Amino acid sequence: MPQLDTSTWFITIVSMIMTLFIMFQLKISKYLYSSNPEPKPMTTLKQLNPWEKKWTKIYSPLSLPQQ
């Protein structure tokens, strides 16, 4: 059974990692980021749901008077 030659594994792995790093750097460098980000003004619009307009009570069928 022949011996597995691992002498080129190190350079292969290092070159692969360097290539991935360079590719990610190029991919990230394409994005444009604003130099001075400012927070957006948050205006909360409260929408009234029909059940919030009036007080309601839920009756369970067992608590209703028997007929």
VEXDREN-2710 file (C-alpha; in Angstrom, 1 decimal):
% VEXDREN-2710
k/r/px/py/pz
1/MET/0.0/0.0/0.0
2/PRO/1.6/3.3/-1.0
3/GLN/2.3/6.0/1.5
4/LEU/0.2/9.1/1.2
5/ASP/2.3/12.1/0.2
6/THR/1.4/15.0/2.5
7/SER/4.3/17.3/1.7
8/THR/2.1/19.6/-0.5
9/TRP/-0.8/19.9/2.0
10/PHE/0.6/22.8/3.9
11/ILE/1.1/25.1/0.9
12/THR/-2.3/24.0/-0.5
13/ILE/-4.1/24.9/2.7
14/VAL/-2.3/28.2/3.2
15/SER/-2.9/29.3/-0.4
16/MET/-6.6/28.3/-0.1
17/ILE/-7.0/30.4/3.0
18/MET/-5.2/33.3/1.5
19/THR/-7.3/33.1/-1.6
20/LEU/-10.5/33.0/0.4
21/PHE/-9.3/36.0/2.5
22/ILE/-8.6/38.0/-0.6
23/MET/-11.9/37.1/-2.2
24/PHE/-13.8/38.1/0.9
25/GLN/-11.9/41.4/1.1
26/LEU/-12.7/42.2/-2.5
27/LYS/-16.4/41.3/-2.0
28/ILE/-16.7/43.5/1.1
29/SER/-14.8/46.4/-0.5
30/LYS/-17.6/46.7/-3.2
31/TYR/-20.1/48.0/-0.6
32/LEU/-20.4/51.7/-0.1
33/TYR/-20.8/52.8/3.5
34/SER/-21.9/56.2/4.5
35/SER/-19.1/58.1/6.3
36/ASN/-21.3/59.7/8.9
37/PRO/-24.3/57.5/9.8
38/GLU/-27.1/59.2/11.6
39/PRO/-30.0/57.6/13.4
40/LYS/-33.3/57.7/11.8
41/PRO/-36.0/59.5/13.7
42/MET/-38.4/56.9/15.0
43/THR/-42.0/58.0/14.9
44/THR/-44.3/55.4/16.3
45/LEU/-47.7/55.4/14.8
46/LYS/-50.2/53.9/17.3
47/GLN/-52.9/52.2/15.4
48/LEU/-56.1/51.6/17.4
49/ASN/-57.4/48.2/17.0
50/PRO/-61.2/47.7/17.3
51/TRP/-60.8/45.9/20.6
52/GLU/-58.7/48.8/22.0
53/LYS/-61.4/51.4/21.4
54/LYS/-63.8/50.0/24.0
55/TRP/-63.6/47.8/27.1
56/THR/-64.7/44.3/26.4
57/LYS/-65.3/41.3/28.5
58/ILE/-65.2/37.8/27.4
59/TYR/-67.7/35.5/29.1
60/SER/-67.0/31.8/29.3
61/PRO/-70.1/29.7/28.5
62/LEU/-70.1/28.1/31.9
63/SER/-70.4/31.5/33.7
64/LEU/-73.5/32.6/31.8
65/PRO/-76.8/32.1/33.5
66/GLN/-78.6/28.9/32.5
67/GLN/-81.7/29.2/30.4
END
